[in-house]
Amino acid sequence: MATRRATWKDAEREIARRLPGPAVRVPVTGRQRGSAPDIEHARFSLECKHRKQVPLVITAAMAQAKAAAKGIAKIPLVVIHQAGDRYDETYLVVRLVDLVALIEGGT
């Protein structure tokens, strides 16, 4: 019998479980796109995307940030700015483990 693959719902539940909270997955039932976050949290509006593969530009940039941070106790962070956009609209990508440490007051 084949093993059940993790679904996007499972990913949302697991991420909510790992976040210092309270953090709770918001069921899809009765909500419309953009009317509520995927995960309810006191400080964040969390929209989760569960994909077979994360885009290469993100994984390559994170690998580079991790390599640069190795041995110096800094958090690897990927900054993605789209040409022509205001810099206030720049995206930051951080690993869940690092975000949890930041929330809990660690490095």
C-alpha positions as CSV (number, residue, x, y, z in Angstrom):
1,M,0.0,0.0,0.0
2,A,1.4,3.4,-1.0
3,T,2.2,5.9,1.7
4,R,0.0,9.0,1.9
5,R,1.8,12.1,0.7
6,A,1.7,15.2,2.8
7,T,-1.0,17.6,1.6
8,W,-1.1,21.4,1.8
9,K,-3.5,21.0,4.7
10,D,-0.9,18.8,6.5
11,A,1.8,21.5,5.8
12,E,-0.4,24.2,7.2
13,R,-1.1,22.2,10.4
14,E,2.6,21.4,10.9
15,I,3.8,25.0,10.4
16,A,1.1,26.2,12.8
17,R,2.2,23.6,15.3
18,R,5.9,24.7,15.1
19,L,5.2,28.5,15.4
20,P,5.3,29.9,18.9
21,G,1.8,30.8,19.3
22,P,-0.8,30.4,19.6
23,A,-1.0,29.6,15.9
24,V,-3.9,27.7,14.4
25,R,-4.7,26.6,10.8
26,V,-7.8,28.3,9.5
27,P,-10.1,25.8,7.7
28,V,-11.0,26.7,4.1
29,T,-14.7,26.1,4.7
30,G,-16.6,29.4,4.5
31,R,-13.8,31.7,3.6
32,Q,-13.0,33.4,0.4
33,R,-9.6,34.0,-1.1
34,G,-7.9,36.8,0.9
35,S,-10.6,36.9,3.5
36,A,-8.5,35.1,6.2
37,P,-5.0,33.8,6.5
38,D,-4.1,30.1,6.2
39,I,-2.7,30.3,9.8
40,E,-4.1,32.5,12.5
41,H,-1.3,34.0,14.6
42,A,-1.2,37.0,16.9
43,R,1.6,38.8,15.0
44,F,1.5,37.4,11.4
45,S,-0.8,36.9,8.5
46,L,0.4,33.6,7.2
47,E,-0.3,32.4,3.6
48,C,1.2,29.0,3.1
49,K,2.2,27.5,-0.3
50,H,3.0,23.8,-0.3
51,R,4.8,22.9,-3.6
52,K,6.5,19.9,-5.0
53,Q,9.5,22.0,-5.5
54,V,10.4,25.5,-4.4
55,P,11.5,27.8,-7.2
56,L,15.3,27.4,-7.9
57,V,16.0,31.1,-7.5
58,I,14.9,30.9,-3.9
59,T,16.7,27.6,-3.1
60,A,19.9,28.8,-4.7
61,A,19.8,32.1,-3.0
62,M,19.1,30.5,0.4
63,A,22.0,28.0,-0.2
64,Q,24.3,31.0,-0.9
65,A,23.0,32.9,2.3
66,K,23.5,29.8,4.4
67,A,27.1,29.3,3.1
68,A,27.9,33.0,3.8
69,A,26.4,32.7,7.4
70,K,28.2,29.4,8.3
71,G,30.4,29.8,11.3
72,I,29.4,33.4,12.1
73,A,26.1,32.8,13.9
74,K,24.0,34.9,11.5
75,I,20.6,34.1,10.2
76,P,20.5,33.4,6.4
77,L,17.9,35.6,4.7
78,V,17.0,35.9,1.0
79,V,15.9,39.3,-0.3
80,I,13.9,39.4,-3.5
81,H,13.2,42.7,-5.2
82,Q,11.4,43.0,-8.4
83,A,12.7,45.6,-10.8
84,G,10.4,48.6,-10.9
85,D,8.8,47.9,-7.6
86,R,9.1,50.2,-4.6
87,Y,11.7,48.9,-2.1
88,D,9.0,48.7,0.6
89,E,7.4,45.9,-1.5
90,T,10.6,43.8,-1.4
91,Y,10.2,40.2,-0.2
92,L,12.2,38.5,2.5
93,V,12.5,34.7,2.8
94,V,13.6,33.2,6.1
95,R,13.6,29.5,7.1
96,L,11.0,28.5,9.6
97,V,13.6,27.4,12.1
98,D,15.2,30.8,12.1
99,L,11.8,32.6,12.3
100,V,10.9,30.5,15.4
101,A,14.3,31.4,17.0
102,L,13.6,35.1,16.3
103,I,10.1,35.0,17.8
104,E,11.4,33.2,20.8
105,G,14.1,35.8,21.3
106,G,17.1,33.8,20.1
107,T,19.6,34.6,17.4
